[in-house]
């Protein structure tokens, strides 16, 4: 009985995560725009599942700052402002710069070879998509790249915070980027160079690249 119960929990939690991931992808791609309202029933019917894992998934996305609860009405996609975006980029920059300052003069954290291979592969994929101007492909690879690179820090709280900030900044940036049409030349694409700097423990080069990345992010709101 206990074993069967555990499998049931795993299946439900997996479904909950799958729904949350699918909806997050829809939001990040801009297919569920800011302010878009929906109910648990609508999402449950869309995915052909019961209401319980849908409600749990939506509440998870609320906790991540991507959705808002509308009392007695359902949920809607959170609308970030330009000021929100600037503040998130600033917060992201301060944390990353703090990481490099605290890491100066210390022995670099040695990552397993297979982890570095994976990070480099993510960097190549993200860079390729960015150079091609393929926003839909870039978003997923870029998030995975930064998430894996965050393992260099060795602090799950910092990694989780940075991942959340990156998801939210993408959420704001996507509609603006889509208005530009051809995105070739408009997307940051120095992922590979950053990996090389981190691997060499060249903190000055890494900090310069991350500063350029944050400045590039802020140009989006300057062009509005």
DRENMAR-548503 format. One line per field, with one value per residue: residue number from 1; x, y, z of N, C-alpha, C in turn. Coordinates in steps of 0.1 Angstrom, whole numbers, padded with zeros to 4 digits. Example, Ala and Ser with C-alpha at 12.3 -4.5 7.8 and 13.67 -1.06 7.14 Angstrom:
2
resi: (1/2) .
n_east: (0132/0128) .
n_north: (-0057/-0022) .
n_up: (0078/0071) .
ca_east: (0123/0137) .
ca_north: (-0045/-0011) .
ca_up: (0078/0071) .
c_east: (0132/0129) .
c_north: (-0033/0000) .
c_up: (0078/0079) .
***
This chain:
224
resi: (1/2/3/4/5/6/7/8/9/10/11/12/13/14/15/16/17/18/19/20/21/22/23/24/25/26/27/28/29/30/31/32/33/34/35/36/37/38/39/40/41/42/43/44/45/46/47/48/49/50/51/52/53/54/55/56/57/58/59/60/61/62/63/64/65/66/67/68/69/70/71/72/73/74/75/76/77/78/79/80/81/82/83/84/85/86/87/88/89/90/91/92/93/94/95/96/97/98/99/100/101/102/103/104/105/106/107/108/109/110/111/112/113/114/115/116/117/118/119/120/121/122/123/124/125/126/127/128/129/130/131/132/133/134/135/136/137/138/139/140/141/142/143/144/145/146/147/148/149/150/151/152/153/154/155/156/157/158/159/160/161/162/163/164/165/166/167/168/169/170/171/172/173/174/175/176/177/178/179/180/181/182/183/184/185/186/187/188/189/190/191/192/193/194/195/196/197/198/199/200/201/202/203/204/205/206/207/208/209/210/211/212/213/214/215/216/217/218/219/220/221/222/223/224) .
n_east: (0008/0019/0039/0024/0011/0032/0040/0017/0018/0042/0034/0014/0027/0045/0029/0018/0041/0047/0025/0029/0054/0047/0029/0045/0063/0045/0039/0064/0070/0053/0028/0008/-0001/0007/-0015/-0035/-0064/-0075/-0091/-0090/-0105/-0106/-0079/-0076/-0093/-0081/-0057/-0067/-0069/-0074/-0087/-0072/-0042/-0038/-0046/-0026/-0003/-0007/-0007/0019/0032/0023/0037/0062/0060/0049/0022/-0009/-0033/-0068/-0093/-0120/-0122/-0102/-0071/-0045/-0020/0009/0017/0046/0063/0083/0099/0099/0114/0139/0147/0148/0169/0190/0191/0199/0224/0238/0239/0254/0278/0286/0292/0315/0332/0335/0347/0372/0406/0404/0407/0395/0363/0362/0346/0329/0341/0322/0301/0311/0313/0287/0278/0292/0281/0255/0260/0270/0247/0229/0242/0243/0215/0210/0226/0214/0190/0168/0144/0126/0139/0162/0154/0148/0173/0190/0181/0186/0214/0223/0213/0227/0253/0251/0257/0283/0286/0277/0257/0226/0205/0212/0214/0188/0175/0186/0178/0150/0149/0158/0140/0117/0127/0130/0103/0092/0108/0104/0079/0087/0110/0099/0086/0106/0111/0133/0157/0184/0215/0206/0205/0221/0251/0274/0278/0296/0321/0320/0318/0344/0360/0351/0359/0387/0390/0392/0383/0380/0376/0352/0335/0334/0321/0296/0287/0285/0264/0243/0241/0233/0208/0194/0192/0169/0147/0154/0150/0123) .
n_north: (-0012/0013/0016/0018/0041/0060/0059/0071/0097/0106/0105/0124/0147/0149/0154/0178/0194/0191/0205/0230/0236/0236/0257/0278/0279/0287/0313/0325/0325/0343/0336/0334/0363/0392/0400/0383/0364/0334/0303/0276/0255/0259/0255/0228/0215/0220/0206/0181/0170/0165/0189/0193/0189/0210/0233/0233/0236/0262/0277/0273/0287/0312/0317/0319/0343/0347/0345/0360/0358/0361/0372/0350/0347/0336/0332/0353/0363/0378/0413/0428/0459/0485/0496/0476/0457/0470/0471/0444/0436/0451/0440/0414/0419/0430/0408/0389/0403/0405/0378/0375/0393/0381/0358/0364/0359/0334/0299/0284/0268/0234/0219/0189/0172/0163/0180/0205/0201/0199/0225/0239/0230/0238/0266/0268/0261/0281/0304/0300/0301/0327/0342/0336/0348/0335/0335/0318/0294/0302/0311/0288/0274/0294/0298/0273/0273/0294/0284/0260/0271/0285/0266/0267/0285/0271/0275/0270/0288/0313/0305/0298/0322/0338/0324/0327/0356/0357/0343/0360/0384/0377/0372/0398/0409/0395/0403/0429/0424/0409/0427/0439/0424/0411/0396/0391/0401/0416/0402/0391/0372/0360/0337/0315/0326/0336/0312/0302/0321/0317/0291/0294/0307/0335/0361/0388/0391/0376/0391/0415/0405/0398/0422/0436/0420/0426/0454/0452/0440/0462/0480/0474/0486/0512/0516/0518) .
n_up: (0000/0009/-0010/-0034/-0029/-0028/-0054/-0065/-0055/-0067/-0095/-0095/-0086/-0107/-0129/-0121/-0122/-0149/-0161/-0150/-0162/-0189/-0191/-0182/-0203/-0223/-0214/-0214/-0241/-0250/-0259/-0240/-0231/-0211/-0185/-0194/-0188/-0171/-0161/-0137/-0146/-0174/-0181/-0172/-0189/-0213/-0211/-0206/-0180/-0144/-0120/-0097/-0100/-0118/-0104/-0084/-0100/-0111/-0088/-0080/-0101/-0095/-0071/-0082/-0093/-0118/-0124/-0113/-0087/-0091/-0072/-0067/-0094/-0109/-0125/-0137/-0162/-0149/-0151/-0159/-0154/-0170/-0151/-0132/-0147/-0150/-0123/-0117/-0134/-0123/-0097/-0104/-0115/-0093/-0076/-0091/-0096/-0069/-0065/-0080/-0068/-0043/-0050/-0059/-0057/-0045/-0046/-0075/-0078/-0085/-0111/-0121/-0150/-0169/-0163/-0170/-0198/-0204/-0198/-0217/-0240/-0238/-0239/-0265/-0280/-0272/-0280/-0308/-0314/-0306/-0324/-0348/-0344/-0334/-0314/-0300/-0298/-0284/-0258/-0241/-0242/-0232/-0206/-0195/-0198/-0181/-0157/-0153/-0154/-0130/-0111/-0106/-0086/-0063/-0045/-0037/-0031/-0041/-0068/-0074/-0070/-0090/-0113/-0112/-0115/-0141/-0156/-0152/-0163/-0190/-0196/-0196/-0216/-0240/-0255/-0264/-0279/-0300/-0315/-0329/-0351/-0373/-0355/-0356/-0346/-0325/-0302/-0272/-0273/-0262/-0247/-0249/-0247/-0221/-0206/-0211/-0198/-0171/-0168/-0169/-0146/-0148/-0135/-0140/-0168/-0169/-0153/-0168/-0191/-0181/-0172/-0196/-0206/-0189/-0194/-0221/-0217/-0206/-0226/-0240/-0227/-0230/-0256/-0259) .
ca_east: (0000/0027/0046/0015/0008/0043/0039/0006/0023/0051/0027/0007/0037/0051/0018/0018/0053/0046/0016/0036/0064/0041/0023/0056/0068/0036/0040/0077/0069/0043/0015/-0001/0004/0005/-0029/-0044/-0070/-0080/-0095/-0085/-0113/-0101/-0066/-0078/-0099/-0071/-0047/-0074/-0066/-0083/-0085/-0062/-0028/-0038/-0046/-0013/0006/-0010/-0002/0034/0036/0020/0048/0073/0058/0045/0008/-0016/-0046/-0079/-0102/-0132/-0123/-0093/-0058/-0041/-0006/0014/0022/0058/0065/0097/0106/0101/0125/0152/0150/0153/0183/0199/0192/0206/0237/0244/0242/0265/0290/0290/0298/0328/0341/0338/0355/0385/0417/0402/0408/0382/0356/0364/0334/0332/0343/0309/0293/0316/0310/0272/0276/0297/0271/0244/0265/0270/0233/0223/0249/0238/0202/0210/0232/0204/0178/0157/0140/0119/0149/0171/0149/0150/0187/0196/0177/0193/0228/0225/0210/0239/0265/0249/0262/0297/0284/0276/0248/0213/0196/0216/0211/0173/0171/0190/0169/0137/0150/0161/0127/0109/0131/0126/0088/0090/0115/0099/0070/0095/0119/0092/0083/0118/0111/0145/0164/0198/0223/0200/0205/0234/0255/0287/0278/0308/0333/0318/0322/0359/0365/0349/0368/0401/0390/0395/0371/0379/0369/0339/0327/0332/0311/0283/0283/0280/0251/0233/0239/0226/0194/0188/0189/0156/0138/0158/0145/0109) .
ca_north: (0000/0025/0017/0023/0055/0068/0061/0080/0110/0109/0107/0136/0158/0150/0160/0192/0200/0192/0215/0243/0239/0239/0271/0288/0281/0295/0327/0331/0326/0354/0331/0339/0377/0399/0403/0373/0357/0321/0296/0262/0246/0261/0248/0214/0210/0221/0195/0169/0165/0170/0203/0194/0193/0223/0244/0233/0242/0276/0283/0273/0298/0325/0318/0323/0357/0347/0347/0366/0352/0371/0367/0345/0348/0327/0337/0361/0365/0390/0423/0435/0472/0488/0499/0462/0451/0477/0467/0430/0435/0457/0430/0403/0424/0431/0395/0383/0411/0401/0365/0376/0399/0372/0347/0369/0354/0321/0287/0281/0255/0225/0212/0177/0174/0162/0192/0216/0197/0202/0239/0244/0226/0248/0279/0268/0261/0294/0313/0297/0306/0341/0348/0334/0356/0326/0338/0307/0284/0308/0312/0276/0271/0305/0296/0261/0276/0301/0275/0251/0279/0288/0255/0272/0292/0262/0280/0268/0299/0322/0300/0298/0336/0343/0317/0334/0369/0356/0340/0372/0394/0372/0374/0412/0413/0388/0411/0440/0418/0404/0439/0443/0416/0403/0397/0389/0412/0422/0393/0388/0359/0357/0326/0307/0334/0336/0299/0301/0330/0310/0279/0298/0315/0348/0368/0402/0389/0371/0402/0424/0400/0398/0436/0438/0413/0434/0466/0448/0438/0475/0487/0471/0496/0525/0518/0519) .
ca_up: (0000/0009/-0023/-0044/-0025/-0032/-0069/-0068/-0052/-0078/-0107/-0094/-0086/-0120/-0137/-0116/-0127/-0164/-0164/-0147/-0172/-0202/-0190/-0181/-0217/-0231/-0210/-0219/-0256/-0254/-0263/-0230/-0228/-0198/-0182/-0200/-0177/-0173/-0149/-0135/-0154/-0188/-0182/-0170/-0201/-0224/-0210/-0203/-0166/-0133/-0116/-0086/-0104/-0125/-0094/-0078/-0109/-0112/-0075/-0081/-0110/-0087/-0062/-0090/-0097/-0132/-0124/-0102/-0084/-0091/-0062/-0071/-0108/-0115/-0126/-0149/-0163/-0143/-0160/-0154/-0160/-0174/-0138/-0127/-0155/-0146/-0109/-0118/-0140/-0113/-0087/-0110/-0117/-0080/-0070/-0099/-0093/-0056/-0066/-0086/-0058/-0032/-0055/-0062/-0048/-0039/-0055/-0083/-0075/-0096/-0115/-0129/-0165/-0176/-0161/-0179/-0211/-0206/-0198/-0229/-0250/-0236/-0244/-0280/-0285/-0269/-0289/-0322/-0316/-0305/-0336/-0358/-0341/-0331/-0300/-0294/-0294/-0275/-0244/-0234/-0241/-0224/-0192/-0191/-0197/-0169/-0146/-0152/-0150/-0116/-0103/-0103/-0073/-0052/-0035/-0043/-0029/-0051/-0081/-0075/-0072/-0104/-0123/-0111/-0121/-0155/-0162/-0152/-0173/-0203/-0197/-0199/-0228/-0252/-0264/-0270/-0289/-0311/-0323/-0337/-0364/-0375/-0343/-0358/-0342/-0314/-0290/-0266/-0277/-0257/-0238/-0250/-0241/-0206/-0201/-0212/-0187/-0159/-0167/-0166/-0134/-0152/-0130/-0146/-0181/-0167/-0148/-0180/-0200/-0174/-0172/-0210/-0207/-0182/-0202/-0233/-0213/-0203/-0239/-0244/-0222/-0235/-0270/-0259) .
c_east: (0009/0034/0037/0012/0019/0043/0028/0011/0033/0044/0020/0016/0043/0041/0018/0029/0052/0036/0022/0046/0058/0035/0034/0061/0058/0037/0053/0077/0060/0030/0004/0004/0001/-0010/-0039/-0050/-0074/-0083/-0089/-0092/-0109/-0088/-0067/-0084/-0089/-0061/-0054/-0070/-0076/-0079/-0073/-0048/-0027/-0037/-0032/-0003/0005/-0005/0013/0039/0033/0032/0061/0072/0053/0030/0003/-0029/-0057/-0090/-0116/-0133/-0114/-0079/-0055/-0025/-0001/0020/0034/0059/0080/0105/0109/0114/0138/0156/0155/0167/0193/0202/0201/0221/0245/0248/0254/0278/0295/0297/0313/0338/0345/0347/0369/0395/0415/0404/0395/0376/0357/0351/0338/0333/0330/0300/0298/0313/0295/0270/0281/0287/0259/0248/0265/0256/0227/0229/0244/0224/0202/0216/0222/0191/0166/0153/0134/0129/0158/0166/0152/0165/0194/0193/0185/0208/0231/0223/0222/0251/0264/0255/0277/0296/0284/0267/0234/0204/0199/0212/0196/0169/0174/0182/0156/0138/0151/0147/0118/0113/0128/0111/0085/0096/0109/0090/0078/0104/0111/0088/0094/0118/0123/0154/0179/0205/0218/0201/0219/0238/0269/0288/0291/0320/0332/0322/0338/0365/0363/0358/0382/0402/0395/0383/0369/0372/0355/0330/0325/0321/0297/0278/0278/0266/0240/0230/0230/0211/0187/0185/0175/0146/0142/0153/0130/0104) .
c_north: (0013/0027/0023/0038/0064/0070/0071/0095/0115/0113/0121/0148/0160/0157/0175/0200/0202/0203/0229/0246/0243/0253/0281/0290/0289/0310/0333/0333/0337/0349/0333/0352/0382/0403/0393/0365/0343/0314/0282/0253/0247/0253/0233/0208/0210/0210/0181/0162/0170/0183/0204/0197/0206/0234/0245/0239/0257/0283/0284/0285/0312/0327/0322/0337/0358/0349/0354/0359/0364/0365/0363/0345/0338/0333/0345/0362/0378/0400/0430/0449/0474/0490/0485/0456/0457/0472/0452/0428/0440/0446/0418/0407/0425/0418/0388/0390/0407/0387/0366/0383/0390/0361/0351/0364/0341/0311/0285/0268/0246/0217/0199/0179/0173/0174/0204/0213/0201/0217/0245/0241/0235/0262/0279/0268/0275/0304/0312/0303/0321/0348/0346/0342/0347/0326/0326/0296/0290/0308/0300/0273/0282/0302/0284/0264/0283/0293/0266/0259/0283/0278/0258/0278/0283/0266/0280/0280/0310/0318/0301/0313/0341/0336/0324/0348/0368/0352/0352/0383/0390/0374/0389/0415/0407/0397/0423/0435/0414/0416/0443/0435/0408/0406/0395/0402/0420/0414/0391/0374/0356/0346/0318/0314/0335/0323/0297/0309/0323/0298/0282/0306/0329/0357/0382/0401/0385/0383/0412/0418/0400/0413/0440/0432/0421/0447/0463/0447/0452/0483/0484/0481/0510/0527/0520/0533) .
c_up: (0000/-0004/-0033/-0041/-0029/-0047/-0073/-0066/-0063/-0091/-0106/-0094/-0100/-0130/-0134/-0122/-0143/-0168/-0161/-0157/-0185/-0202/-0189/-0195/-0225/-0227/-0215/-0234/-0260/-0259/-0253/-0225/-0215/-0197/-0187/-0188/-0181/-0160/-0148/-0144/-0169/-0190/-0181/-0183/-0213/-0223/-0207/-0190/-0156/-0128/-0105/-0091/-0111/-0115/-0087/-0087/-0110/-0099/-0075/-0090/-0103/-0078/-0069/-0095/-0112/-0134/-0112/-0100/-0084/-0083/-0068/-0087/-0115/-0114/-0138/-0150/-0158/-0153/-0154/-0161/-0163/-0161/-0131/-0133/-0151/-0132/-0109/-0123/-0130/-0102/-0091/-0110/-0103/-0074/-0078/-0096/-0079/-0056/-0070/-0076/-0047/-0037/-0058/-0052/-0042/-0050/-0062/-0079/-0087/-0099/-0123/-0144/-0172/-0175/-0169/-0194/-0214/-0207/-0211/-0241/-0250/-0242/-0259/-0286/-0283/-0279/-0303/-0324/-0315/-0318/-0348/-0356/-0338/-0317/-0293/-0290/-0283/-0260/-0236/-0232/-0231/-0209/-0187/-0189/-0184/-0157/-0143/-0147/-0135/-0107/-0099/-0089/-0061/-0041/-0041/-0042/-0039/-0065/-0084/-0077/-0086/-0115/-0123/-0118/-0136/-0162/-0163/-0162/-0187/-0206/-0201/-0213/-0241/-0261/-0271/-0281/-0302/-0320/-0332/-0350/-0364/-0363/-0344/-0355/-0330/-0301/-0285/-0269/-0273/-0246/-0237/-0244/-0226/-0200/-0201/-0201/-0174/-0157/-0164/-0153/-0136/-0148/-0136/-0159/-0179/-0162/-0160/-0189/-0194/-0174/-0185/-0212/-0201/-0189/-0214/-0229/-0211/-0215/-0244/-0239/-0226/-0249/-0270/-0262) .
***
